[in-house]
Structure formats: structure tokens, C-alpha cells
Amino acid sequence: MLVAAAVMTFAGVNDLLGYWVFGEQFCDTWVACDVMCSTASILNLCAISLDRYIHIKDPLRYGRWVTRRVAIITIAMIWLLAALVSFLPISLGLHRPDEEALATQKPPKYPTCALVLTPTYAVVSSCISFILPCIVMISIYCRLYCYAQKHVKSIRAVTRTVQMPDNRTKSVRTRVHTHVHSSPYHVSDHKAAITVGIIMGVFLLCWVPFFCVNIVAAFCKTCIPDLAFKILTWLGYSNSAFNPIIYSIFNTEFREAFKKILTSRYPLCCGYQSVRANTPTRNDNFVTDYGTKTLVVSHNHNYWT
């Protein structure tokens, strides 16, 4: 929402009119907001992937580790880092090429506001804003997928190893087998691959092209056409719109949180409140969730009754 309000609105007006109408001083502020919001969006995705990893790796301790205080501190650190990458160097003019380089270019007929960066700032900001978070996210989601596969094999092993007295063996095997494979929470290898693929695929599809041309444009001003740069910039913006949709579809906690924000009269502006904060009853199911459900451990073990 912040990307749409503070960045995309002015970018849309600028691209539609073909020139900047909001004044020279506000140009740097808008560029800084652009870099800050995009960086914060990517870093938040990285934090969410880490949250999902902890939730799956150790669900019993998740509530003690990921508290409201930890969530608030994490969000504050993300926005502080995003502000340091954007407002600090841009306010000091460290992102601009020197005057001699700009003098060689043909002056525009109308005032413009564009992200013109030095090679140093382009590389450093791209590493902090995208490359390092991207490496972390890929590593975490690869581990999540491997961990999910391990649990799927464990579930399948249960159907082959459960043994009871002779008069119950057949009933137990049949009912456990049916429960595991017909449960809506059971996830197959194929479904796990689809989930991880969508989350990472959309992220990489939206941001990799932009950051590639962003670095190239810093070294070669005429190598990237203006239209191509604008299209790839909007492709990166679109990731902020896709994120809540993807996580709402594949994760019940995020779906409930977004529903709460949209329907609540006074939604929480910050912090984290677990949807499953209450202590589960005897017949509740603990669900390990990473988009789709990975494992269900039921408190009611009377499969053979």
C-alpha cells in the first residue's frame, strides 16, 4: 500500500505526462521513497521466509521466539536499513554522476525526474536491496522444500510401520492410510514444488530484470531504452501487489491477518499477533504451514476406534 501511495502514484503521473510536474526538490524525495519502499518490500519478503522457516523447523518454540516485540524490532530494523540505503546517500547527492558526465548528455526539453545512478551506488544498493536478500530467500526456501520432502516421507513411512495386535492390524493400516492421504493438510512432493516455485518464481520474475538493467544503465547510459527501463520498473512495483495475494492464497495465517486488517475498524498498524495464539485443545491439529500444509500431528490418536 505504501509503494502504491508514495511511489507508484507519482511514477504513473510522471510516465503518463512524460515530464516531472512536482518540482525539483520533491524529485529527490520521491526517488528516495522509491528506493526505500522497494528495498523494504524485498527485505520484508526475506523476513517472512525466515519466519516460515522457524515456524516449520521448530513449531513448538515458534511462539516463544517470534513474539510481538521481536516482530516490531525486525520491522523497525528493516525500515531503518531501507532508509539508510535510500535517503542518506540520495540526500547527500552520492547517487548522482558527476557534472561532467551529465554535461555530455542532451538537456531535456521539459523537467524530468529519473533514477540516474553512479556505478558504485547502483552496485552497492543492488547488493543490499536485492542480491543478498535474494540469496537468503533462495537458501531458506530450498531448505523448506527439503524439510517438507523429509516430512512427506515420514508420513508415508507411518502407513507402512504402524503395527497392532493381529485382530486390529488390518483396520489400523486401512484407516491410517486413508487419514494421511485423504487429509486436506497433506502435501505431496508435486504440490510442495508448486508452492515454493510460485513464491520464488514471481519474486525473481519481477525483480531480476529490473536490477540487471539498473546496474547496466549505471555503466552505460545509452544501452537501455527508456521504455524498457520503465516497463521493468513497473514490473518490480507489481511484486508489491502480488505478495499479499500469493501469501494469502498459500498461507492461512496471512489470510486471516489480511482479513483482520481489511475488516477491522481499527486495524493494528504494526506488530504481530498469531492467529493460533490460544492454547490448542485436545482435539486441535497442529499444522506446520509453509504456504500449503506440510504436516499434521493430531492429538486424537484413535484411528482404529
C-alpha positions as CSV (number, residue, x, y, z in Angstrom):
1,M,0.0,0.0,0.0
2,L,2.9,2.4,0.8
3,V,4.5,1.6,-2.5
4,A,1.3,2.4,-4.3
5,A,0.6,5.6,-2.4
6,A,4.2,7.1,-2.2
7,V,5.8,5.7,-5.3
8,M,3.5,4.3,-8.0
9,T,1.1,7.3,-7.9
10,F,3.9,9.8,-8.8
11,A,5.6,7.4,-11.2
12,G,2.3,6.9,-13.1
13,V,1.8,10.7,-13.4
14,N,5.4,11.2,-14.5
15,D,5.2,8.4,-17.1
16,L,1.9,9.5,-18.5
17,L,2.8,13.1,-18.8
18,G,6.3,12.4,-20.0
19,Y,7.8,15.0,-17.6
20,W,8.0,15.9,-13.9
21,V,5.5,18.4,-12.6
22,F,6.1,18.1,-8.8
23,G,9.2,20.3,-8.6
24,E,13.0,19.6,-8.4
25,Q,13.2,19.3,-4.7
26,F,10.5,16.7,-4.4
27,C,12.2,14.7,-7.1
28,D,15.0,13.5,-4.8
29,T,12.4,12.8,-2.1
30,W,10.4,10.7,-4.4
31,V,13.5,8.8,-5.7
32,A,14.5,8.1,-2.1
33,C,11.0,6.9,-1.3
34,D,11.1,4.7,-4.4
35,V,14.4,3.1,-3.3
36,M,13.3,2.8,0.4
37,C,9.9,1.2,-0.3
38,S,11.3,-1.2,-2.8
39,T,14.1,-2.2,-0.5
40,A,11.8,-2.6,2.5
41,S,9.4,-4.7,0.4
42,I,12.2,-7.1,-0.6
43,L,13.6,-7.2,3.0
44,N,10.2,-7.9,4.4
45,L,9.9,-10.9,2.0
46,C,13.2,-12.1,3.3
47,A,11.9,-11.8,6.9
48,I,8.7,-13.6,6.0
49,S,10.7,-16.5,4.6
50,L,12.8,-16.7,7.8
51,D,9.6,-16.6,9.8
52,R,8.2,-19.5,7.8
53,Y,11.4,-21.5,8.2
54,I,11.3,-21.1,12.0
55,H,7.6,-22.0,12.0
56,I,8.3,-25.3,10.3
57,K,11.7,-26.1,11.8
58,D,10.5,-25.8,15.4
59,P,6.8,-25.1,15.6
60,L,6.6,-25.8,19.3
61,R,9.1,-23.0,20.1
62,Y,7.9,-20.6,17.4
63,G,5.6,-18.8,19.8
64,R,8.4,-18.1,22.2
65,W,10.9,-17.0,19.6
66,V,8.7,-14.9,17.3
67,T,7.0,-12.6,19.8
68,R,5.3,-9.3,19.2
69,R,8.4,-7.5,20.4
70,V,10.7,-9.4,18.1
71,A,8.4,-8.7,15.2
72,I,8.3,-5.0,15.9
73,I,12.1,-4.8,16.2
74,T,12.5,-6.7,13.0
75,I,10.2,-4.4,11.1
76,A,11.9,-1.3,12.5
77,M,15.3,-2.7,11.5
78,I,14.1,-3.4,8.0
79,W,12.8,0.1,7.5
80,L,15.9,1.7,9.1
81,L,18.2,-0.3,6.8
82,A,16.0,0.7,3.8
83,A,16.1,4.4,4.9
84,L,19.9,4.2,5.2
85,V,20.3,2.8,1.7
86,S,18.0,5.4,0.2
87,F,17.6,8.7,2.0
88,L,21.1,9.0,3.4
89,P,23.1,8.7,0.1
90,I,20.5,10.4,-2.0
91,S,20.2,13.4,0.3
92,L,24.0,13.8,0.2
93,G,23.9,13.5,-3.6
94,L,26.1,10.4,-3.6
95,H,23.9,8.6,-6.1
96,R,24.3,11.2,-8.9
97,P,27.0,11.0,-11.6
98,D,29.4,14.0,-11.7
99,E,28.6,17.2,-13.5
100,E,31.0,16.4,-16.4
101,A,29.2,13.2,-17.2
102,L,25.8,14.9,-17.1
103,A,27.1,17.8,-19.3
104,T,27.7,15.4,-22.2
105,Q,24.0,14.4,-22.3
106,K,21.5,16.4,-24.3
107,P,19.4,18.6,-21.9
108,P,15.7,17.6,-21.8
109,K,13.0,20.0,-23.1
110,Y,10.9,19.5,-20.0
111,P,11.9,18.8,-16.4
112,T,12.5,15.2,-15.7
113,C,12.9,13.0,-12.7
114,A,14.6,9.7,-13.2
115,L,16.8,7.3,-11.2
116,V,20.3,8.2,-12.6
117,L,22.9,6.4,-10.5
118,T,26.6,6.2,-10.3
119,P,28.0,2.7,-10.9
120,T,29.2,2.5,-7.3
121,Y,25.8,3.3,-5.8
122,A,24.0,1.1,-8.3
123,V,26.1,-2.0,-7.4
124,V,26.1,-1.4,-3.6
125,S,22.4,-0.6,-3.4
126,S,21.5,-3.5,-5.6
127,C,23.6,-5.9,-3.4
128,I,21.9,-4.7,-0.2
129,S,18.4,-4.3,-1.6
130,F,18.2,-7.4,-3.8
131,I,21.2,-9.7,-4.3
132,L,21.9,-10.6,-0.6
133,P,18.1,-10.9,0.4
134,C,17.6,-13.0,-2.8
135,I,20.4,-15.4,-1.8
136,V,19.0,-15.7,1.7
137,M,15.4,-16.3,0.4
138,I,16.5,-19.0,-2.1
139,S,18.6,-20.7,0.5
140,I,15.7,-20.7,3.0
141,Y,13.1,-21.9,0.6
142,C,15.4,-24.7,-0.7
143,R,15.7,-25.8,2.9
144,L,12.0,-25.6,3.4
145,Y,11.4,-27.7,0.4
146,C,13.9,-30.3,1.6
147,Y,12.4,-30.3,5.0
148,A,8.9,-30.7,3.6
149,Q,10.0,-33.7,1.5
150,K,11.5,-35.2,4.6
151,H,8.2,-34.9,6.4
152,V,6.2,-36.3,3.5
153,K,8.5,-39.4,3.5
154,S,8.0,-39.7,7.3
155,I,4.2,-39.6,6.9
156,R,4.4,-42.3,4.2
157,A,6.6,-44.4,6.5
158,V,3.9,-44.3,9.2
159,T,1.4,-46.1,6.9
160,R,3.9,-48.9,6.5
161,T,5.2,-49.3,10.0
162,V,2.2,-49.0,12.3
163,Q,1.5,-52.4,13.9
164,M,-1.2,-53.5,16.4
165,P,-2.4,-56.9,17.7
166,D,-3.5,-59.3,15.0
167,N,-7.2,-58.6,15.2
168,R,-6.6,-54.8,14.7
169,T,-3.7,-54.7,12.1
170,K,-5.9,-54.5,9.0
171,S,-8.1,-51.9,10.4
172,V,-5.2,-49.7,11.6
173,R,-3.4,-49.9,8.3
174,T,-6.5,-49.0,6.3
175,R,-7.6,-46.1,8.5
176,V,-4.2,-44.5,9.0
177,H,-3.5,-44.8,5.3
178,T,-6.8,-43.2,4.5
179,H,-6.3,-40.4,7.0
180,V,-2.9,-39.4,5.8
181,H,-3.5,-39.5,2.1
182,S,-7.0,-38.0,2.1
183,S,-6.3,-35.3,4.7
184,P,-6.6,-31.8,3.1
185,Y,-3.4,-30.8,5.0
186,H,-1.2,-33.5,3.4
187,V,1.0,-32.1,0.7
188,S,2.6,-34.1,-2.0
189,D,6.1,-33.5,-3.4
190,H,4.5,-32.0,-6.5
191,K,2.4,-29.6,-4.5
192,A,5.3,-28.5,-2.4
193,A,7.3,-27.8,-5.5
194,I,4.5,-25.7,-7.0
195,T,4.2,-23.6,-3.8
196,V,7.9,-22.9,-3.5
197,G,8.1,-22.3,-7.2
198,I,5.3,-19.7,-7.3
199,I,6.7,-17.8,-4.3
200,M,10.2,-17.6,-5.6
201,G,9.3,-17.5,-9.3
202,V,7.1,-14.4,-9.0
203,F,9.7,-12.6,-6.9
204,L,12.6,-13.4,-9.3
205,L,10.4,-12.6,-12.4
206,C,9.5,-9.2,-11.0
207,W,12.9,-8.0,-9.7
208,V,15.7,-9.8,-11.5
209,P,15.2,-7.9,-14.9
210,F,15.0,-4.5,-13.2
211,F,18.1,-4.9,-11.1
212,C,20.1,-6.3,-14.1
213,V,19.2,-3.3,-16.3
214,N,19.6,-0.9,-13.3
215,I,23.3,-1.9,-13.0
216,V,23.9,-1.9,-16.7
217,A,22.3,1.5,-17.1
218,A,24.7,2.9,-14.4
219,F,27.7,1.9,-16.5
220,C,26.2,2.5,-19.9
221,K,23.6,5.3,-20.1
222,T,22.5,4.6,-23.7
223,C,22.4,0.8,-23.5
224,I,18.9,0.5,-22.1
225,P,16.0,2.2,-23.9
226,D,13.8,4.4,-21.7
227,L,10.7,2.4,-22.5
228,A,12.3,-0.9,-21.5
229,F,13.5,0.6,-18.2
230,K,10.1,2.0,-17.4
231,I,8.4,-1.4,-18.1
232,L,10.9,-3.3,-16.0
233,T,10.5,-0.7,-13.2
234,W,6.7,-1.2,-13.2
235,L,7.3,-5.0,-13.2
236,G,9.2,-4.5,-10.0
237,Y,6.5,-2.4,-8.5
238,S,3.9,-5.1,-9.3
239,N,5.6,-7.5,-6.9
240,S,4.3,-5.5,-4.0
241,A,0.8,-6.2,-5.4
242,F,1.4,-9.9,-5.9
243,N,2.9,-10.5,-2.5
244,P,-0.3,-10.3,-0.4
245,I,-2.2,-12.3,-2.9
246,I,0.3,-15.1,-3.0
247,Y,0.8,-15.3,0.7
248,S,-3.0,-15.1,1.4
249,I,-3.7,-18.0,-1.0
250,F,-1.0,-20.3,0.3
251,N,-0.9,-19.4,4.0
252,T,-3.8,-19.4,6.4
253,E,-2.1,-17.1,9.0
254,F,-1.5,-14.4,6.4
255,R,-5.0,-14.8,5.0
256,E,-6.5,-14.4,8.4
257,A,-4.2,-11.4,9.2
258,F,-5.2,-9.6,5.9
259,K,-8.9,-10.3,6.5
260,K,-8.5,-8.8,10.0
261,I,-6.8,-5.7,8.6
262,L,-9.4,-5.2,5.9
263,T,-12.5,-5.8,8.1
264,S,-11.3,-4.4,11.4
265,R,-12.4,-0.9,12.3
266,Y,-9.1,-0.1,13.9
267,P,-6.5,-2.4,12.5
268,L,-3.1,-2.8,14.1
269,C,-0.6,-0.8,12.3
270,C,2.4,-2.7,13.5
271,G,3.3,-5.8,15.4
272,Y,2.3,-9.4,15.1
273,Q,-0.5,-11.4,16.6
274,S,-0.6,-15.0,15.9
275,V,-3.8,-16.4,14.6
276,R,-3.2,-19.5,16.6
277,A,-2.2,-17.7,19.8
278,N,-4.6,-19.6,22.0
279,T,-3.6,-22.9,23.6
280,P,-4.9,-25.7,21.4
281,T,-7.4,-28.2,22.9
282,R,-7.1,-31.9,22.9
283,N,-8.7,-32.4,19.5
284,D,-6.9,-29.5,17.8
285,N,-4.5,-30.1,15.0
286,F,-1.0,-28.6,15.0
287,V,-0.3,-27.6,11.4
288,T,3.1,-26.9,10.0
289,D,2.4,-24.4,7.3
290,Y,4.7,-23.1,4.6
291,G,2.2,-21.9,2.0
292,T,0.4,-25.3,1.8
293,K,0.3,-27.6,4.8
294,T,3.3,-29.8,5.3
295,L,2.5,-32.0,8.3
296,V,-0.4,-32.6,10.6
297,V,0.0,-34.1,14.0
298,S,-3.3,-34.9,15.6
299,H,-4.0,-35.1,19.3
300,N,-6.7,-37.7,18.8
301,H,-4.9,-40.9,18.0
302,N,-8.0,-43.2,18.0
303,Y,-7.7,-44.0,14.3
304,W,-8.7,-47.6,15.0
305,T,-11.8,-47.0,17.1
